[in-house]
Amino acid sequence: MPASASVAPAQRAGFDQLLAEFDAGKSAALARVVSIVENHRAGFDEILGRLHTKLGRARRIGITGPPGAGKSTLTTLLVRELRSAGHRVGVVAVDPTSPFTGGALLGDRVRMESVALDSGVFIRSMATRGSLGGLAAATREVADVLDAFGFERIIVETVGVGQSELDIARIADSSVVVLVPESGDSIQTLKAGLMEIADIFVVNKSDRPGSDRLRMDIELMLGLRSGATMKNMPAHHGVDMKSLNPARLARQAAKAQLTPSPVNQNPQTPNAPSWTPPVFSTIASKGEGVVELLTAIDAHFAYLEETGGLRERRRRRLRDRVVDVVEQRVRHRLWNDSGTGKWLDSRVEEMEAGTATPFSVADELLEQSAELIAKHDSRASK
């Protein structure tokens, strides 16, 4: 299906009726619109264009971490707590795609069966379809649909492939990284970006051996990253070495954020403290620690609102979305043009002989395809 395929005239009436039912809050229309957007069927971009002005009301929470960390169980418990508080909740659960069949188990909905029948909950399981970063290509778009439909909270649970799941930070207002004592070497677990994307850490299954050590290692890394050991240190004598423990300082900083004082009620001042990710111990199978986790998620959102970080994150999300759309459309226009493919095939021999390089050929291709790339497509501007 073309990246910007429009709705056929014969289907226009039904399409407009679908959007009217969506605006009326009918759940069946929501499911159909989500399917159109997820699969990029005809009119998906028109739908997203119409819904754009309704975005920004929902809080988006990302849940990520390695397989078997208990993310689905934790998500289910968060949904229950949010429903108890009167919030409507949308869940986008991304499952891995089989490299052999292209299919996906989509088992998250099965694991969330206890909340799936709640009329105030909508769960959509999606397959990655080979996309990188642990997220399906259309995840953000589906989250937009749920936002426009009126869900106050949207939880995005990623596929669970560990360190490659950094794209969650591009979708969520608050990112929660869930780990377990069995995650392996903790320093290995925490490298390559997870420290940067996590707003909150959770050590789940904390009744198992090694959980305290993992939590301490995370707090130590947080303290070292922030340079906490050097803050407020006297220039000469009289240093209390206990106060230089980075793990303790990180823990204290995180605790202070969850119990705001008059000093940090308005963190928009030049010396406003940065957010230190708190580390929580949970036992999702027993429901322990979930209320505290949700309190921390709310505290982080309040912090973002007060500091202007929320607006900054959402502006970055809009910019990234434009980049994604441009890349999709350029790719579609180039590689679906038969002349482009033939021209590229004709240059392979030169590259093989060394008289041309992939870089020089790429530059030539872009130069000669400028008109093709820049052509106006009325269907894409709706």
N, C-alpha and C positions, 0 to 999 in steps of 0.2 A: 504494500500500500504506500503511495507517495507520501512524503513527509508532511504535505499540506493539502491532502486530497479534500475537496469540498463535497458537500452533500449534494447528491443528484436532485434535480428539480422534482422528480416524482416522489422523493422521500422528504422534501422540505416540510410539508405539513406535519408529518409524524415526528420529525426532528424538533420542530418548534413546540409541539405538544409535549414532548418529552421534557424539554427545558422548562415549560410551564409547570409540569408536575413536580419537577425538581425544586423549583422556586416555592411550590406549595408545601414542600417538606415531605413528599411521599417517598418512603423507603425503597419501594420497587424502582422508582426513577433514579434514586441515588445509585443503586446497584448497576443499573444499565449505563448510567453516565460514567461510573468508575470503569466499567468494562471497555467502553469506547475510548476513554483516555488511556487506560493501561495498555491497550493493544494498538493505539494510534490508528483507530479506524477513521473513516471519512468524517470530517467535522470536528475532530478532537481539539484542534487548535482554535476553532471558533468557540467551542464550549469554554475553553480556558480563558479566551479573551473576554467572553461575557462575564465570567466569574471573577475576573481580576480585581474589580473594585470592591468585592466582598471579602477580600483576604485580609489577614492580620489580626483577627479576633481570637484565634485559637493559640494556645500555648503548645509548642511542639517539643516533645520529650524523646530523645534518642536513647535506646537501650542496646548496648553492644558488648562484645566479649567473646571468648573462645567457646567452642561447642561443649555442651554439657555443663555450662556454668549455672544453669537454672534460670535463664532469661525469660522463658515463656511462663514459668511458674511465678516469677517475680512480677512480670507484666500483668498476669491475671490478678494478683493481689493488689497491685496498684490500681487496676481498673475497678475492683470492688471498693477500695477506699474512695476513689474519685466519685463513684456512683453514690456512695453513702453521703458524700458532700453535695450531691445534687448536680454534678457535672455530667454532661453527655460526652461520651468518649469514643473516639475513632482509633482503631488499631491497624497499622500496616505492618504485617509480618512477612519478612523476606526470607524465602527458603532457597537452598542451593538447587541448581539445575543439573541434571545428570549429563555428564559429558558424552554419554553413549546414546541416550534416547532423546535428550532435550527436554524431558519431563521433570517434574518436581513432586515431591511427596506432599508438600503444602500441609505439613502436620501440625503447624502452630494452631490452626483453628481447632483441631482435635484436642490439643492440650489445653485450650482455653474454653472447652465446652461448657464449663460451669457459668461463664458469663456471656457466652455467645447468643443465648436466647433472650437476653435482656434487651428490651426495645430501645433503651438509651445507649446501646453499645453497637458499634458496627465494626466488624473484623474483616479485613481483606488480606488474604495470603497471596503473595506474589512470588514468582520465580525470578532468579537473577538473570537467566538467559545469557549467561556468559559475561555480564557487565562486571567491571572491577570495583573495588572499594566496598564490597559486601552489600551493595544496594542495587535493586533493580533500576533500570534506566528510567522508568516512569514513576519511581517512588515519590519524588517531589511533587509531580503533577497530581498523583492520587491524593497526597496530603493536602494539596490546594483544594481539591474537590471537597474533601471532608471539612476543611476550614470554611469554605463557602456555604456548605450545607448547614452549618451552625453548631458543629461540635466544639465544645469549649476546650477540650484537651485531646491532643493527637499523640499517640505513642507509636514510634517507629522502631520496631525490633529487627535488628539486622541478622544476616544469615549465620554469623558466628564463625568466621575464619581467622580470627585473631588480628594480627598486626596490619592487615590490608584494609581493615574496616574504618579507615580514616574519613571517608566521605560522609559519615554520619554528622560530622561537625558542620557540613554545608547545608544540612536539612534542619537540624534541631536548634531550638533556643537553648536547651540544656541537654548535655550529653552525659549519660551514666555508663561507666565502664564496669562490667561485672566480671569478677575473677573468682577463682576457687583455689584452695590450697594445692590441688592437683594440677594447677596450670603449668607447673614446671618451674624451672629456674626463674625466680621473680625478677631478676635484673633483665633477663632476656625478654620476659613478658612485658616489661615496662618501657622498652626502647622503641625506636622507630615511630614516634609520633603519638602513641597512646597517652603519654604524659601530657602532650600538648592539647589533645582534643577532649580530655576528660574534665568535666566540671564537678563531677562527683564520682568517687570510687566506692564500689561495694565488694566486700569479701563475703561471698555467699557460701552456704554450707559450712558456716564458721564453727560448727560443732566437731569438725574433723581436725585431726592433727595438722599442725603447720599454719593454721589460720592466723594466730597471733603474730607469727614470724612474718607472714606475708603482709599483714597490715602494717607492721613496723617498718618493713622494707619500703612500702609505698610512701609512708609518711617521711621516711628518711630521704627518699628521692625528691619528694616535694620540698622538703626543707633545704636540701642542697641546691635544687633548681632555683629557688627564690632568693638564695643567698641569705637566708634567715640568720645564719650564725654570725654574720657581720653587722647586722642592724643593731643600732644603739649600743655598740660595744665601746667601753671606755678606751681612751687612747693609751693609757699606761697600766698602772697596777689596779688591783681591786676587782679583777674579773672573776665572776662566779662561773666556773667551768660547767656546772650543771645547766646554766642558762644558755650554753652554746650547743646544746643537744638539738640538732636540726629537726629530728623527728618530733621532739616535744614542742618545739616552737611552731612547727607546722600544725600540730594538733591543737595548740592553743589558739592560733590564728583562725583555724577553721571553726573552732567552737565559738569564738567571739562573733563570727559572722552569723551564726545561728541564733545568737542572743544579742540583738542590736542594742547598743547603748547610745545615749545622746551624742557621743563623740562621733559615731559613724552613721547617724541618721541621714546625713546629707553628704554622701561620698563624692559629690561632684566638685569638691575642692581640689586644688592642685596636688595636695598631699593625700588624696584619697587612696586607701589601701586597695591593692589588687586582690582578686578572689583567690583564695587558697582552697583547692578541692578538699572537702572533708572525706574521710574514709569511714565507712560504716560496715559493721558486721551484721549479717542477716542469716537467718535459717528459713528460707522461703517455704520449705516443705512444712514448717510449723507456724508460718506466719509471723515470725519474730523479726523485728527491726524494720518492718515495712512502713509503719506510721512515721518513724523517725526519718526514713528515706524520703517520704513524700514531703515532710516538713522542710527538709534540706532543698528539695527541688523548688518548692515555693519560695524559699529564702533566696535561692540563686536567681530566680526570675525577678524578684523584687530588687535585688542588687543590679541586675541588668537594666531595669527600668530607671532606677535612680541615677545610675552612672552614664546613661546614654548608650550602654553596650547593646541593648536590645535593638535599638534603631540601627546601630552600626552593623550588627549581624544580619538583620533583615535587608538592609540595603545591599550588603555583600551578596546575599542570596539572590536578589533581583539581578544584580550584575552577572553573577554566575549563570543565571538562567538564560540571559541573552547570549552569553558565550556558548552555552550548550546548544541553543536553537540554531545559532549561526553555523556551528560545526556540523550539526545534523543536516541542515539544508545544503551546505556546500558539499558535504560528502554525497548526499543524495543526487544533487544536480551533476556532479562530476562523474560518479561511478555508475549512474544509470544512463549516461549518454554513450551510445554505441561508438561514436566517433572518438571519444576519449580513450576508450579501451583499445581500439585498433591502433591509435597513434602511439600509445604506450607500448603495445606489443612490438611495434616497428622500431622502437628505440632500444629494445633489450639487447640486440646484437652489438650495438655500439658500447653499451655498458659492459658487456661481456668481454669485448676487445680492449677495453680500457680507454677508448677515445671519448667516452662520456662517463659521468658519474651520476649516481642516483640524485645527488643534490642539484647538479646542473639541469638534469632532465626535469626534476620537480619544479625548478624555477621557470623553465620553458613552458611547462604544462600550465602553471598558474598564469603566466603572462598571456598565453594564447587562449586561455579559458576565461579571461576576465569578463567577457560579454556573457558567457554562459552562466557564470557565478552570479553576476550582477543583474541578470534578467529579472524583470518584475513579474511576480506571480500574484495575481489578484486574489487567489485563494488563500495565500499566506498572510494577507494583511487584514483579513476579516477579524 
